[in-house]
Amino acid sequence: MAVTKEERRLRIKRRIRKRVKGTTERPRLSVYRSNNAIHAQIIDDVKGITLVSASSLSSKELSDKPKKEQSKVVGEKVAKLAIEKGIKEIVFDRNGYLYHGRIQSLADGAREGGLVF
């Protein structure tokens, strides 16, 4: 039986989440990518709460930029918000997506913003 793209991504996601856990000292940066937008949130898995979040939908000036540039700006924005909350080190959860294109661009933006992972 053929496996769809979404089933393949969810299978990879489950495999990644077995190993990647966010703690209070080192929370998890989770990324979600849709056709139109990209979302990033920093999560403390021990307490089960979202500490910081950012999205390409949250500002009007991003809508006219290419998607890879939007991703980089979202990465920088989430890094800025995290550093304001005292978070410097994180673990990166690519959520089943390949580390390529928009996901890589978001990670690079977060690193440039000062996050360590």
DSSP file (Angstrom, degrees, kcal/mol; ACC not computed):
  #  RESIDUE AA STRUCTURE BP1 BP2  ACC     N-H-->O    O-->H-N    N-H-->O    O-->H-N    TCO  KAPPA ALPHA  PHI   PSI    X-CA   Y-CA   Z-CA
    1    1 A M              0   0    0      0, 0.0     2,-0.1     0, 0.0     0, 0.0   0.000 360.0 360.0 360.0 136.9    0.0    0.0    0.0
    2    2 A A        -     0   0    0      1,-0.1     2,-0.5     0, 0.0     0, 0.0  -0.428 360.0-137.0 -72.8 140.9    1.3    3.4   -0.9
    3    3 A V        -     0   0    0     -2,-0.1    -1,-0.1     4,-0.0     2,-0.0  -0.857  18.7-133.2 -99.5 130.1    2.3    5.8    1.8
    4    4 A T     >  -     0   0    0     -2,-0.5     4,-2.2     1,-0.1     5,-0.2  -0.285  24.3-107.2 -76.3 167.4    1.1    9.4    1.4
    5    5 A K  H  > S+     0   0    0      1,-0.2     4,-2.4     2,-0.2     5,-0.2   0.904 120.7  50.0 -58.7 -43.2    3.4   12.4    2.0
    6    6 A E  H  > S+     0   0    0      2,-0.2     4,-2.4     1,-0.2    -1,-0.2   0.901 109.9  49.4 -66.8 -41.4    1.6   13.3    5.2
    7    7 A E  H  > S+     0   0    0      2,-0.2     4,-2.0     1,-0.2    -1,-0.2   0.897 111.2  50.8 -63.3 -39.9    1.9    9.7    6.6
    8    8 A R  H  X S+     0   0    0     -4,-2.2     4,-2.2     2,-0.2    -2,-0.2   0.922 110.9  48.2 -62.2 -45.4    5.6    9.6    5.7
    9    9 A R  H  X S+     0   0    0     -4,-2.4     4,-2.6     1,-0.2    -2,-0.2   0.903 111.5  49.7 -63.3 -41.7    6.1   13.0    7.6
   10   10 A L  H  X S+     0   0    0     -4,-2.4     4,-2.2     2,-0.2    -1,-0.2   0.855 109.0  52.5 -67.2 -34.1    4.2   11.8   10.6
   11   11 A R  H  X S+     0   0    0     -4,-2.0     4,-1.7     2,-0.2    -1,-0.2   0.924 112.5  44.6 -64.7 -44.9    6.2    8.5   10.7
   12   12 A I  H  X S+     0   0    0     -4,-2.2     4,-2.3     1,-0.2    84,-0.2   0.900 110.9  55.8 -64.6 -40.6    9.5   10.6   10.6
   13   13 A K  H  X S+     0   0    0     -4,-2.6     4,-2.7    82,-0.2    -2,-0.2   0.917 106.6  48.9 -59.0 -45.7    8.0   12.9   13.3
   14   14 A R  H  X S+     0   0    0     -4,-2.2     4,-0.9     1,-0.2    -1,-0.2   0.886 110.6  51.5 -62.4 -38.1    7.3   10.1   15.7
   15   15 A R  H  X S+     0   0    0     -4,-1.7     4,-0.6     1,-0.2     3,-0.3   0.902 112.9  44.8 -65.0 -41.6   10.9    8.8   15.2
   16   16 A I  H >X S+     0   0    0     -4,-2.3     4,-2.4     1,-0.2     3,-1.4   0.921 108.2  56.8 -67.4 -44.9   12.4   12.2   15.9
   17   17 A R  H 3< S+     0   0    0     -4,-2.7    -1,-0.2     1,-0.3    -2,-0.2   0.660  93.7  68.6 -68.5 -15.8   10.1   12.9   19.0
   18   18 A K  H 3< S+     0   0    0     -4,-0.9    -1,-0.3    -3,-0.3    -2,-0.2   0.876 115.9  25.6 -63.8 -35.9   11.4    9.7   20.7
   19   19 A R  H << S+     0   0    0     -3,-1.4     2,-0.7    -4,-0.6    -2,-0.2   0.796 108.9  75.4 -98.5 -34.0   14.8   11.3   21.0
   20   20 A V     <  +     0   0    0     -4,-2.4     2,-0.4     2,-0.0    -1,-0.1  -0.734  55.8 163.1 -91.8 113.2   14.0   15.1   21.1
   21   21 A K        -     0   0    0     -2,-0.7     2,-0.4     5,-0.1     5,-0.0  -0.993  30.1-136.6-129.4 136.2   12.6   16.2   24.4
   22   22 A G        -     0   0    0     -2,-0.4    24,-0.5     6,-0.1    23,-0.4  -0.775  22.9-171.4 -92.6 133.6   12.4   19.8   25.6
   23   23 A T        -     0   0    0      3,-2.1    22,-0.1    -2,-0.4     5,-0.0  -0.583  40.0-100.5-112.0 178.7   13.3   20.5   29.3
   24   24 A T  S    S+     0   0    0     -2,-0.2    -1,-0.1     1,-0.2    -2,-0.0   0.890 125.3  42.3 -66.8 -38.4   13.0   23.6   31.4
   25   25 A E  S    S+     0   0    0      1,-0.3    64,-0.4    62,-0.1    -1,-0.2   0.843 131.6  23.5 -75.2 -34.1   16.7   24.3   31.0
   26   26 A R  S    S-     0   0    0     62,-0.1    -3,-2.1    61,-0.1    -1,-0.3  -0.723  83.0-167.2-136.6  83.1   16.7   23.5   27.2
   27   27 A P        -     0   0    0      0, 0.0    64,-2.3     0, 0.0     2,-0.4  -0.094  24.9-102.2 -70.4 171.9   13.2   23.8   25.7
   28   28 A R  E     -Ab  43  91A   0     15,-2.8    15,-3.0    62,-0.2     2,-0.8  -0.804  17.6-146.8-101.7 131.2   12.2   22.5   22.2
   29   29 A L  E     -Ab  42  92A   0     62,-3.2    64,-3.0    -2,-0.4     2,-0.4  -0.868  23.2-167.2 -94.9 107.9   11.9   24.7   19.1
   30   30 A S  E     -Ab  41  93A   0     11,-3.0    11,-2.3    -2,-0.8     2,-0.4  -0.800   2.5-158.2-101.5 138.5    9.1   23.1   17.1
   31   31 A V  E     -A   40   0A   0     62,-1.4     2,-0.4    -2,-0.4     9,-0.2  -0.936   8.5-171.7-119.1 135.6    8.4   24.2   13.5
   32   32 A Y  E     -A   39   0A   0      7,-2.7     7,-3.1    -2,-0.4     2,-0.5  -0.997   7.7-167.1-124.7 133.2    5.3   23.8   11.4
   33   33 A R  E     +A   38   0A   0     -2,-0.4     5,-0.2     5,-0.2     2,-0.2  -0.972   8.4 175.2-122.9 126.7    5.3   24.6    7.7
   34   34 A S        -     0   0    0      3,-2.8    -2,-0.0    -2,-0.5     5,-0.0  -0.604  49.7 -94.0-113.5-177.6    2.2   25.0    5.6
   35   35 A N  S    S+     0   0    0     -2,-0.2     3,-0.1     1,-0.2    -1,-0.0   0.843 123.1  25.9 -65.6 -31.6    2.0   26.0    1.9
   36   36 A N  S    S+     0   0    0      1,-0.1     2,-0.3    31,-0.0    -1,-0.2   0.725 124.5  22.7-105.4 -25.8    1.4   29.6    2.8
   37   37 A A        -     0   0    0     20,-0.0    -3,-2.8     2,-0.0     2,-0.4  -0.832  55.4-139.7-140.2 170.6    3.0   30.2    6.2
   38   38 A I  E     -A   33   0A   0     -2,-0.3    18,-2.0    -5,-0.2     2,-0.4  -0.998  17.1-165.3-136.3 138.6    5.6   28.9    8.7
   39   39 A H  E     -AC  32  55A   0     -7,-3.1    -7,-2.7    -2,-0.4     2,-0.4  -0.942   4.0-173.4-125.1 143.5    5.1   28.8   12.5
   40   40 A A  E     +AC  31  54A   0     14,-2.9    14,-2.7    -2,-0.4     2,-0.3  -1.000   5.8 175.0-136.4 138.7    7.7   28.3   15.3
   41   41 A Q  E     -AC  30  53A   0    -11,-2.3   -11,-3.0    -2,-0.4     2,-0.6  -0.999  25.8-136.5-143.4 146.4    7.1   27.8   19.0
   42   42 A I  E     -AC  29  52A   0     10,-3.1     9,-2.9    -2,-0.3    10,-1.2  -0.905  30.5-168.4-103.8 124.6    9.4   27.1   21.9
   43   43 A I  E     -AC  28  50A   0    -15,-3.0   -15,-2.8    -2,-0.6     2,-0.8  -0.916  25.1-147.9-123.0 136.2    7.9   24.5   24.2
   44   44 A D  E  >> - C   0  49A   0      5,-2.7     4,-1.9    -2,-0.4     5,-1.5  -0.900  16.1-170.3 -97.0 105.5    8.7   23.2   27.7
   45   45 A D  T  45S+     0   0    0     -2,-0.8   -22,-0.2   -23,-0.4    -1,-0.1   0.743  79.9  61.4 -72.1 -23.2    7.7   19.5   27.5
   46   46 A V  T  45S+     0   0    0    -24,-0.5    -1,-0.2     1,-0.2   -23,-0.1   0.949 118.9  26.6 -67.6 -48.0    8.1   19.0   31.3
   47   47 A K  T  45S-     0   0    0      2,-0.1    -2,-0.2    -3,-0.1    -1,-0.2   0.674 104.9-129.1 -86.7 -19.2    5.4   21.5   32.1
   48   48 A G  T  <5 +     0   0    0     -4,-1.9     2,-0.3     1,-0.3    -3,-0.2   0.857  62.5 127.3  75.1  35.8    3.6   21.1   28.8
   49   49 A I  E   < -C   44   0A   0     -5,-1.5    -5,-2.7     0, 0.0     2,-0.6  -0.915  61.6-122.2-127.2 152.8    3.5   24.8   28.0
   50   50 A T  E     -C   43   0A   0     -2,-0.3    -7,-0.2    -7,-0.2     3,-0.1  -0.827  24.2-176.7 -89.8 124.4    4.4   27.0   25.1
   51   51 A L  E     +     0   0A   0     -9,-2.9     2,-0.3    -2,-0.6    -8,-0.2   0.872  66.4   3.8 -88.9 -42.3    6.9   29.7   26.2
   52   52 A V  E     -C   42   0A   0    -10,-1.2   -10,-3.1     2,-0.0     2,-0.3  -0.993  63.1-177.4-145.2 144.4    7.3   31.7   23.0
   53   53 A S  E     +C   41   0A   0     -2,-0.3     2,-0.3   -12,-0.2   -12,-0.2  -0.995   3.5 177.1-144.6 153.7    5.8   31.6   19.5
   54   54 A A  E     -C   40   0A   0    -14,-2.7   -14,-2.9    -2,-0.3     2,-0.3  -0.983   5.0-174.8-149.8 153.9    6.1   33.4   16.2
   55   55 A S  E >   -C   39   0A   0     -2,-0.3     3,-0.8   -16,-0.2   -16,-0.2  -0.983  36.6-124.8-149.0 155.9    4.6   33.1   12.8
   56   56 A S  T 3  S+     0   0    0    -18,-2.0     3,-0.5    -2,-0.3     6,-0.1   0.622 110.1  63.7 -76.1 -11.9    4.9   34.5    9.3
   57   57 A L  T 3  S+     0   0    0    -19,-0.3    -1,-0.2     1,-0.2   -18,-0.1   0.627  83.7  78.4 -82.3 -14.0    1.1   35.4    9.5
   58   58 A S  S <  S+     0   0    0     -3,-0.8     2,-0.4     1,-0.0    -1,-0.2   0.623  92.7  46.4 -77.5 -12.8    1.7   37.8   12.4
   59   59 A S    >   -     0   0    0     -3,-0.5     3,-0.5    -4,-0.2     4,-0.4  -0.985  64.4-145.6-134.4 145.0    3.0   40.7   10.4
   60   60 A K  G >  S+     0   0    0     -2,-0.4     3,-1.1     1,-0.2     4,-0.4   0.813  95.2  65.4 -73.4 -32.0    1.9   42.4    7.1
   61   61 A E  G >  S+     0   0    0      1,-0.3     3,-0.5     2,-0.2    -1,-0.2   0.724  95.6  59.4 -68.7 -19.3    5.4   43.3    5.9
   62   62 A L  G X  S+     0   0    0     -3,-0.5     3,-1.5     1,-0.2    -1,-0.3   0.730  85.3  78.4 -77.7 -21.5    6.3   39.6    5.5
   63   63 A S  G <  S+     0   0    0     -3,-1.1    -1,-0.2    -4,-0.4    -2,-0.2   0.761  94.0  47.0 -64.7 -24.9    3.5   38.8    3.0
   64   64 A D  G <  S+     0   0    0     -3,-0.5    -1,-0.3    -4,-0.4    -2,-0.1   0.473  96.9  89.5 -95.6  -0.1    5.3   40.3    0.1
   65   65 A K  S <  S-     0   0    0     -3,-1.5    -3,-0.0    -4,-0.1     5,-0.0  -0.560  88.7 -93.9 -90.2 157.6    8.6   38.6    0.7
   66   66 A P     >  -     0   0    0      0, 0.0     4,-2.2     0, 0.0     3,-0.3  -0.310  39.7-109.5 -64.3 157.2    9.6   35.1   -0.6
   67   67 A K  H  > S+     0   0    0      1,-0.2     4,-2.2     2,-0.2     5,-0.1   0.836 116.1  54.5 -62.7 -36.0    8.9   32.2    1.7
   68   68 A K  H  > S+     0   0    0      2,-0.2     4,-1.8     1,-0.2    -1,-0.2   0.889 110.1  47.2 -66.8 -37.2   12.6   31.5    2.6
   69   69 A E  H  > S+     0   0    0     -3,-0.3     4,-2.2     2,-0.2    -2,-0.2   0.885 109.7  53.7 -68.9 -38.3   13.1   35.1    3.7
   70   70 A Q  H  X S+     0   0    0     -4,-2.2     4,-2.4     1,-0.2    -2,-0.2   0.917 108.0  51.2 -58.7 -43.2    9.9   34.9    5.7
   71   71 A S  H  X S+     0   0    0     -4,-2.2     4,-2.3     1,-0.2    -1,-0.2   0.899 108.5  50.2 -62.7 -41.8   11.2   31.8    7.4
   72   72 A K  H  X S+     0   0    0     -4,-1.8     4,-2.3     2,-0.2    -1,-0.2   0.912 111.0  49.0 -64.0 -42.0   14.5   33.5    8.3
   73   73 A V  H  X S+     0   0    0     -4,-2.2     4,-2.5     2,-0.2    -2,-0.2   0.897 110.4  50.8 -64.4 -40.7   12.6   36.5    9.8
   74   74 A V  H  X S+     0   0    0     -4,-2.4     4,-2.6     2,-0.2     5,-0.2   0.902 109.6  51.5 -63.7 -40.4   10.4   34.2   11.9
   75   75 A G  H  X S+     0   0    0     -4,-2.3     4,-1.9     2,-0.2    -2,-0.2   0.919 112.0  45.6 -61.0 -44.6   13.5   32.4   13.1
   76   76 A E  H  X S+     0   0    0     -4,-2.3     4,-2.3     2,-0.2    -2,-0.2   0.887 113.0  51.3 -65.1 -38.8   15.1   35.8   14.2
   77   77 A K  H  X S+     0   0    0     -4,-2.5     4,-2.3     2,-0.2    -2,-0.2   0.918 110.4  46.9 -65.6 -44.6   11.8   36.9   15.8
   78   78 A V  H  X S+     0   0    0     -4,-2.6     4,-2.1     1,-0.2    -1,-0.2   0.861 112.1  52.0 -66.8 -34.5   11.4   33.7   17.8
   79   79 A A  H  X S+     0   0    0     -4,-1.9     4,-2.5    -5,-0.2    -2,-0.2   0.915 109.1  49.6 -66.2 -42.9   15.1   34.0   18.9
   80   80 A K  H  X S+     0   0    0     -4,-2.3     4,-1.8     1,-0.2    -2,-0.2   0.928 112.8  46.5 -61.3 -46.3   14.6   37.6   20.0
   81   81 A L  H  X S+     0   0    0     -4,-2.3     4,-1.1     1,-0.2    -1,-0.2   0.876 112.7  50.8 -64.0 -37.6   11.5   36.7   22.1
   82   82 A A  H  <>S+     0   0    0     -4,-2.1     5,-2.8     1,-0.2     3,-0.4   0.913 108.6  50.0 -67.5 -43.2   13.3   33.7   23.6
   83   83 A I  H ><5S+     0   0    0     -4,-2.5     3,-1.1     1,-0.2    -1,-0.2   0.863 106.1  57.0 -65.9 -34.3   16.3   35.7   24.7
   84   84 A E  H 3<5S+     0   0    0     -4,-1.8    -1,-0.2     1,-0.2    -2,-0.2   0.837 108.1  48.2 -61.9 -32.2   14.0   38.3   26.3
   85   85 A K  T 3<5S-     0   0    0     -4,-1.1    -1,-0.2    -3,-0.4    -2,-0.2   0.438 125.6-103.9 -87.3   0.1   12.5   35.4   28.4
   86   86 A G  T < 5S+     0   0    0     -3,-1.1     2,-0.6    -4,-0.3    -3,-0.2   0.648  75.7 137.8  89.2  16.0   16.0   34.2   29.3
   87   87 A I      < +     0   0    0     -5,-2.8    -1,-0.3     1,-0.2    -2,-0.1  -0.860   9.7 152.1 -98.4 121.4   16.2   31.2   27.0
   88   88 A K        +     0   0    0     -2,-0.6    28,-2.6     1,-0.2     2,-0.4   0.679  59.6  52.2-117.0 -32.9   19.5   30.8   25.2
   89   89 A E  B     +d  116   0B   0    -64,-0.4     2,-0.3    26,-0.2    -1,-0.2  -0.905  62.6 161.9-113.1 136.6   19.8   27.1   24.5
   90   90 A I        -     0   0    0     26,-2.4     2,-0.4    -2,-0.4   -62,-0.2  -0.880  35.6-121.6-138.3 169.8   17.2   25.0   22.8
   91   91 A V  E     -b   28   0A   0    -64,-2.3   -62,-3.2    -2,-0.3     2,-0.5  -0.950  32.8-126.7-111.6 142.8   16.8   21.6   21.0
   92   92 A F  E     -b   29   0A   0     -2,-0.4     2,-0.6    25,-0.3   -62,-0.2  -0.789  20.1-170.2 -98.0 123.8   15.5   21.8   17.4
   93   93 A D  E     -b   30   0A   0    -64,-3.0   -62,-1.4    -2,-0.5   -80,-0.0  -0.927   5.0-172.6-111.8 105.2   12.4   19.8   16.4
   94   94 A R    >   -     0   0    0     -2,-0.6     3,-1.8   -64,-0.2    -1,-0.1   0.491  34.1-133.3 -80.7  -0.9   12.0   19.8   12.6
   95   95 A N  T 3   -     0   0    0      1,-0.3   -82,-0.2   -82,-0.1     3,-0.1   0.771  65.2 -50.8  62.4  31.7    8.7   18.1   13.0
   96   96 A G  T 3  S+     0   0    0      1,-0.3    -1,-0.3   -84,-0.2     2,-0.2   0.329 107.4 123.6  90.6  -8.4    9.3   15.5   10.3
   97   97 A Y  S <  S-     0   0    0     -3,-1.8    -1,-0.3   -66,-0.2     2,-0.1  -0.536  70.2-101.5 -82.9 153.1   10.3   17.9    7.6
   98   98 A L        -     0   0    0     -2,-0.2     2,-2.1     1,-0.1     5,-0.3  -0.473  33.3-112.3 -70.1 144.5   13.6   17.6    5.8
   99   99 A Y  S    S+     0   0    0     -2,-0.1     2,-0.3     4,-0.1    -1,-0.1  -0.558  85.0  98.7 -78.3  82.0   16.3   20.0    7.1
  100  100 A H  S >  S-     0   0    0     -2,-2.1     3,-1.3     0, 0.0     2,-0.2  -0.976  74.1  -4.6-163.3 149.8   16.3   21.9    3.8
  101  101 A G  T 3> S+     0   0    0     -2,-0.3     4,-2.3     1,-0.3     5,-0.1  -0.382 128.0   8.0  67.3-123.4   14.8   25.1    2.3
  102  102 A R  H 3> S+     0   0    0     -2,-0.2     4,-2.2     1,-0.2    -1,-0.3   0.836 131.3  53.1 -66.8 -34.3   12.4   27.0    4.7
  103  103 A I  H <> S+     0   0    0     -3,-1.3     4,-2.1    -5,-0.3    -1,-0.2   0.930 112.2  45.0 -66.7 -44.3   13.2   24.8    7.7
  104  104 A Q  H  > S+     0   0    0     -4,-0.2     4,-2.5     1,-0.2    -2,-0.2   0.886 111.6  53.5 -65.0 -39.1   16.9   25.4    7.3
  105  105 A S  H  X S+     0   0    0     -4,-2.3     4,-2.2     2,-0.2    -2,-0.2   0.899 108.7  48.8 -64.0 -41.4   16.3   29.1    6.8
  106  106 A L  H  X S+     0   0    0     -4,-2.2     4,-2.2     2,-0.2    -1,-0.2   0.916 111.7  49.4 -63.7 -43.2   14.3   29.3   10.0
  107  107 A A  H  X S+     0   0    0     -4,-2.1     4,-2.2     1,-0.2    -2,-0.2   0.907 110.7  49.8 -63.7 -41.8   17.0   27.5   11.9
  108  108 A D  H  X S+     0   0    0     -4,-2.5     4,-2.5     1,-0.2    -1,-0.2   0.901 110.4  50.6 -63.2 -40.8   19.7   29.8   10.5
  109  109 A G  H  X S+     0   0    0     -4,-2.2     4,-1.6     2,-0.2    -2,-0.2   0.888 109.7  50.1 -63.4 -39.5   17.6   32.8   11.5
  110  110 A A  H  <>S+     0   0    0     -4,-2.2     5,-2.2     2,-0.2     4,-0.4   0.892 111.2  49.0 -66.5 -39.4   17.2   31.5   15.0
  111  111 A R  H ><5S+     0   0    0     -4,-2.2     3,-1.4     1,-0.2    -2,-0.2   0.921 110.6  50.0 -65.2 -43.1   21.0   30.9   15.3
  112  112 A E  H 3<5S+     0   0    0     -4,-2.5    -1,-0.2     1,-0.3    -2,-0.2   0.820 104.9  59.5 -63.8 -29.9   21.7   34.4   14.0
  113  113 A G  T 3<5S-     0   0    0     -4,-1.6    -1,-0.3    -5,-0.2    -2,-0.2   0.588 129.3 -94.6 -75.1 -10.3   19.3   35.7   16.6
  114  114 A G  T < 5S+     0   0    0     -3,-1.4     2,-0.2    -4,-0.4    -3,-0.2   0.424  77.6 136.8 115.9  -0.2   21.4   34.2   19.3
  115  115 A L      < -     0   0    0     -5,-2.2     2,-0.5   -26,-0.1    -1,-0.3  -0.554  41.6-144.7 -80.2 146.3   19.9   30.8   20.1
  116  116 A V  B      d   89   0B   0    -28,-2.6   -26,-2.4    -2,-0.2    -5,-0.0  -0.948 360.0 360.0-113.3 125.2   22.3   27.8   20.5
  117  117 A F              0   0    0     -2,-0.5   -25,-0.3   -28,-0.2    -1,-0.1   0.286 360.0 360.0-155.8 360.0   21.3   24.4   19.3
